[in-house]
C-alpha cells in the first residue's frame, strides 16, 4: 500500500503507462482474492466493504413487491436494513440454544414462501458460531431462492476449502483479516446476475462506477495472500490462544460460562458470561488495564442493549448484560493471553467484591 501511495500510480482507466500499472495492480489483487476464496476473478467486484455489498444485493431484490427476505433473528444490521421499513416481508429464523439456526424452521420458511432472498451470516460476530452455510444454500437453491452469504466473519478464520460451495452472492471485508478498512468485495456466483451499485463510468465491469481505491484494493489482495500462505498454521495457533483464554478463566473464575460453547466456532472469538457482573463495568476496567474487549453497541440512551444474539439463544437478559466478547488475532501471542486472563481474574474479583460476591 505504501508503494502505491508513494509511487503515485495513475488512474487505472487511463491508457498511459502509469494507468496500466494501476490496472495491473488491481488485476493482481483480484486474482489474490479469487485464490483465497476459491472463486473466479471475473466474478469479483471491489466495494467499500461487506455492508455495501449486502446493501447492493438487498436493494436489487427489495423493489420486487413479491420478494421476501429470509434471515435469522441475530443478523448484522446490514443484512436486513433495507427491509426494515417493510417488516411484513421479513421471515426471521430462530436460533437453537447453541446459536445455530433452527433448521426445521428454516426448511418450513423456504418451502412456504414465494421467491425469496436468503441472507445469512456464515459466522456470528459475537459468539463465533458457524452456521451450516453449505446446507442452507443447498436448500435455498433447491427451492428456487437467491442466497446472500455474509462471510465477513468467516474469511481468514475458516479453511479455504470451506468456500467451495454454490451461492449467489457473498460479501467480505478486508479489515476482518488484518487488511485495510474501507475495502471489501462482492463475490458473484456462477448463475447470479450482479446488481448495479453505482452508475457512471465502466469501472468494476460497469457495476460500480468511480475510480477504484487502489491502495485499499492492493492491501486487500496482499492480506489474502499473506493469510493464505500460513492459514493452517494460523488457525491452529489462534485455536490454542482462544482455548487457553477460555480454559484458564473457567478454571480460575467460578460462575462463568462460554456462550455458544457446544456449537462449531471460529477460533478468533469467544463470548463469556461473567454471572452477576455488570458487563459495562468490566469492559471499562479492562480498558483501563489496556485489555480491549466489547459488549454490544450502545443505543441512544447511552446504555447498551442486551445482545439480540444471546437473547435469541435463550440466555436471560441479565446474563446477556454480563456477557463480554473477546477476540484473538494473528498479531497476538500466548503471553498476551496470559496477561489478559490475569487482568480478568483480578477485575472480576474486584467487581464481585464491590457487589458483595466472592471471586
PEJOLIN-V389974 format. One record per run of one state. SS is the DSSP state (alpha for helix, beta for strand, coil for the rest). FROM is the first residue (numbers start at 1). TO is the last residue. If there is no record, write none. Layout:
ss->(SS;SS)
from->(FROM;FROM)
to->(TO;TO)
This chain:
ss->(coil;alpha;coil;alpha;coil;alpha;beta;coil;alpha;coil;beta;coil;alpha;beta;coil;beta;coil;beta;coil;alpha;coil;beta;coil;beta;coil;beta;coil;alpha;coil;beta;coil;alpha;coil;beta;alpha;coil;beta;coil;beta;coil;alpha;coil;beta;coil;alpha;coil;alpha;coil;beta;coil;beta;coil;beta;coil;alpha;coil;beta;coil;beta;coil;beta;coil;alpha;coil;alpha;coil;beta;coil;alpha;coil)
from->(1;2;8;17;38;41;44;48;50;63;68;73;77;90;94;95;96;101;102;103;113;116;122;123;124;129;131;133;143;146;151;160;164;169;174;178;184;189;198;199;204;207;208;209;214;230;231;253;256;259;265;266;269;275;279;289;294;295;298;299;304;305;308;313;317;322;323;328;334;355)
to->(1;7;16;37;40;43;47;49;62;67;72;76;89;93;94;95;100;101;102;112;115;121;122;123;128;130;132;142;145;150;159;163;168;173;177;183;188;197;198;203;206;207;208;213;229;230;252;255;258;264;265;268;274;278;288;293;294;297;298;303;304;307;312;316;321;322;327;333;354;359)
